Amino acid sequence: MSKSAGERPIIIKKIRKGGHAHHGGSWKVAYADFVTAMMAFFMVLWIVGMDEQTRKSIEGYFSNPAGYKKGYGSGSSPISSGNSPARIATNQLKMIIHTAEQKSFSDAADRIKTRLDSAKGALGSARFEVAVGEDGLRIELLESGKGDTFFERGSAAMQPAARLGLTLIAQELVALRNRVVVEGHTDAATYGVNAAYTNWELSSDRANAARRVLESAGIPSARVSEVRGYADTKPRVPENSMAPENRRISVLLPFSQLRTGTDSGATHGGTN
């Protein structure tokens, strides 16, 4: 059959399907989980780097967004009680930050021990204990009984070993953002029945002396939230009130609990 001049030939294309298996959208779910995890990770890094007041503001918002907008954290709302998503998210955030702080404290404790070990020759018989406990990172300067290692007997005049040890400790604490609490403790030795100067004043004066060294070594004064003098009311060796270990200085970095309105406030130089 002859083709007319304007008629075009009919072309038939055959398309072969490949042998690839059908993956569906499972990869999208995996990718979404990965992105969510990365976002949570960077949020943790961001929040850990904040000061404590900002963290409290964040918790106030997530616990009660409506009340926070009205009164910056005041008021109550159904979303802030029970097992609401906001409350669950806040608790999870607290756990994440607490875990991150535990790791940060543990690393700092190892570095402090290394610094102190490297200076053993200059520190002599001085005893230091560094540990992470339920309340946070605690560093204690303990008298060894081999002379008055940290302070002159019955005085707040600091010995070179205490000054050096506190300086080395401060060099590692500078990188952290947690608040600092300094505590002073004495043994049960007294100045006399009618003495105007007692272990209360002595423990407070020694704690303040330690605070001044920490600040001169780089700890910002704004981070020192409390200076506590306990006298002999919290002995380390309760069965022996005169034990040299009871004469000590404690430097505590508490965990930041993301609490709203429950801080005890700053107490500079008082006795508790």
C-alpha positions in Angstrom: 0.0 0.0 0.0 1.4 3.3 -1.0 1.7 6.1 1.7 0.4 9.5 1.0 2.9 12.4 1.0 1.8 13.9 4.3 1.4 10.7 6.3 4.0 9.9 9.0 5.1 6.4 10.0 3.9 5.1 13.3 6.7 4.4 15.8 6.1 2.0 18.6 8.5 2.2 21.7 8.9 -0.7 24.1 10.1 0.3 27.6 11.6 -2.5 29.7 11.3 -2.1 33.5 14.5 -2.7 35.4 14.9 -5.5 37.9 15.4 -3.1 40.9 13.4 -4.0 44.0 10.8 -1.5 45.2 12.2 0.2 48.4 9.1 2.2 49.3 9.6 5.1 51.7 11.5 3.4 54.5 14.6 5.4 53.8 12.7 8.6 54.5 11.8 7.4 57.9 15.4 6.5 58.7 16.6 9.9 57.4 13.9 11.7 59.4 15.1 9.9 62.6 18.7 10.9 61.8 17.8 14.5 61.3 15.8 14.5 64.6 18.6 13.0 66.5 21.1 15.6 65.1 18.7 18.4 66.0 18.4 17.1 69.5 22.2 16.7 69.8 22.8 20.3 68.7 20.0 21.5 71.0 21.7 19.9 74.0 25.0 21.5 73.1 23.3 24.8 72.7 21.4 24.5 76.1 24.5 23.2 78.0 26.4 26.3 76.9 23.7 28.7 78.3 23.8 30.3 81.7 21.5 28.9 84.4 19.0 31.7 84.3 18.4 31.2 80.6 17.9 27.5 81.2 15.3 28.3 83.8 13.5 30.5 81.3 13.5 27.7 78.7 12.0 25.3 81.2 9.4 27.9 82.2 8.3 28.2 78.6 8.1 24.5 77.9 6.3 23.7 81.2 3.7 26.4 80.7 3.8 28.3 77.4 0.5 30.1 78.0 1.5 31.2 81.5 5.0 32.1 80.4 3.6 34.4 77.7 1.3 36.1 80.2 3.5 36.4 83.2 6.9 35.1 82.1 6.6 31.8 83.9 3.8 32.6 86.4 0.3 31.2 86.4 -0.9 27.7 85.8 -2.1 25.8 82.8 -3.4 22.3 82.1 -0.4 21.8 79.8 2.0 22.2 82.7 0.5 19.4 84.8 0.3 15.7 84.7 1.9 13.8 81.8 1.5 16.4 79.2 3.8 16.4 76.2 5.4 19.6 77.4 6.1 18.1 80.9 7.5 14.9 79.4 9.7 16.9 77.0 11.0 19.0 79.9 11.8 16.0 82.0 13.6 14.4 79.1 15.6 17.6 78.5 16.6 17.6 82.2 17.8 14.0 81.9 19.8 14.8 78.8 21.4 17.9 80.4 22.1 16.0 83.6 23.8 13.2 81.7 25.9 15.7 79.7 26.9 17.4 83.0 27.9 14.1 84.6 30.2 13.4 81.6 31.6 17.0 81.8 32.2 16.7 85.5 33.8 13.3 85.2 36.2 14.6 82.5 37.0 17.7 84.6 37.7 15.4 87.7 40.2 13.4 85.7 42.0 16.5 84.5 42.1 18.0 88.0 43.6 14.7 89.4 46.2 14.8 86.6 47.2 18.4 87.4 47.5 17.7 91.1 49.5 14.5 90.5 51.9 16.4 88.3 52.5 18.9 91.1 53.0 16.4 94.0 56.5 17.6 94.6 55.3 21.1 95.4 52.2 20.0 97.2 54.0 17.7 99.6 51.7 15.9 102.0 48.6 17.8 100.9 45.6 15.6 100.3 43.0 16.3 97.7 39.9 14.2 96.9 38.0 14.8 93.6 34.7 13.0 93.0 31.4 13.3 91.2 28.5 12.6 93.5 24.7 13.1 93.7 25.2 16.9 94.4 27.7 17.5 91.6 31.5 17.8 91.3 33.2 18.1 94.7 36.8 18.8 95.4 38.1 18.6 99.0 41.3 19.8 100.5 42.0 17.6 103.5 44.5 18.1 106.3 46.7 15.0 106.5 47.8 15.4 110.2 51.4 15.9 109.1 51.6 19.6 110.1 49.1 22.3 109.1 49.1 21.7 105.4 46.5 24.3 104.2 46.2 26.9 107.0 48.1 27.9 110.0 46.7 26.4 113.1 43.5 28.3 114.2 44.0 30.8 111.5 42.7 31.7 108.0 46.2 32.4 106.8 46.7 30.1 103.8 49.7 28.0 103.3 51.5 27.7 99.8 50.2 24.2 99.3 46.6 25.3 99.5 47.2 28.3 97.3 48.9 26.1 94.6 46.3 23.4 94.8 43.3 25.8 94.5 45.0 27.5 91.6 45.5 24.2 89.7 41.9 23.3 90.4 40.6 26.7 89.2 42.4 26.3 85.9 40.2 23.3 85.1 37.0 24.8 86.6 37.2 28.0 84.4 36.0 26.0 81.4 32.8 24.9 83.1 29.7 27.1 83.5 28.2 25.7 86.7 28.0 27.9 89.8 30.6 27.4 92.5 30.0 26.8 96.2 32.9 27.0 98.7 32.6 25.4 102.1 34.8 25.7 105.2 35.0 23.0 108.0 37.0 22.7 111.2 37.6 20.1 113.8 36.1 20.4 117.3 39.0 22.2 118.9 37.7 25.5 120.5 39.2 28.9 121.3 37.8 28.9 124.8 34.5 29.4 126.5 34.3 33.2 126.2 36.3 33.6 123.0 34.9 36.2 120.6 36.3 34.3 117.6 34.9 30.8 117.1 35.0 28.0 114.7 32.1 29.6 112.9 34.2 32.6 112.0 37.2 30.5 111.3 35.4 28.2 108.8 33.8 31.1 107.1 37.1 33.0 106.9 38.9 30.0 105.4 36.2 29.5 102.9 36.4 33.1 101.8 40.2 32.8 101.6 39.7 29.9 99.2 37.2 31.9 97.2 39.6 34.7 96.7 42.3 32.3 95.4 39.8 30.7 93.0 38.7 34.1 91.7 42.3 35.4 91.3 43.0 32.2 89.3 40.2 32.9 86.8 36.9 31.9 88.3 34.4 34.8 87.6 33.1 36.1 90.9 29.5 35.9 89.5 29.9 32.1 89.4 30.5 31.9 93.1 27.0 31.6 94.5 27.6 30.6 98.1 30.4 30.7 100.7 29.5 28.5 103.6 31.1 28.1 107.0 30.0 25.0 108.9 32.5 25.1 111.8 32.6 21.5 113.2 28.9 20.6 112.6 29.6 18.4 109.5 32.7 16.3 110.4 34.1 14.0 107.8 35.1 11.6 110.5 32.1 11.7 112.9 33.6 9.1 115.3 36.6 11.4 115.9 35.7 15.1 116.1 39.4 16.0 116.4 40.5 14.1 113.3 42.6 16.2 110.9 40.4 15.2 108.0 37.6 17.3 109.6 39.7 20.4 108.9 39.0 20.9 105.2 37.9 23.1 102.4 35.3 21.9 99.9 34.7 23.3 96.4 31.4 22.2 95.0 30.0 22.6 91.5 26.3 21.6 91.8 24.3 20.1 88.9 22.1 22.7 87.2 18.7 21.1 87.8 16.7 23.5 85.5 14.5 24.4 88.4 12.3 27.4 88.3 11.9 29.5 91.4 13.7 27.0 93.7 17.2 28.4 93.9 18.3 29.2 97.4 19.9 32.4 96.2 23.5 33.7 96.6 25.0 33.9 100.0 28.4 35.5 100.0 30.5 35.0 103.1 27.8 33.9 105.7 27.7 31.0 108.0 25.2 28.2 107.7 
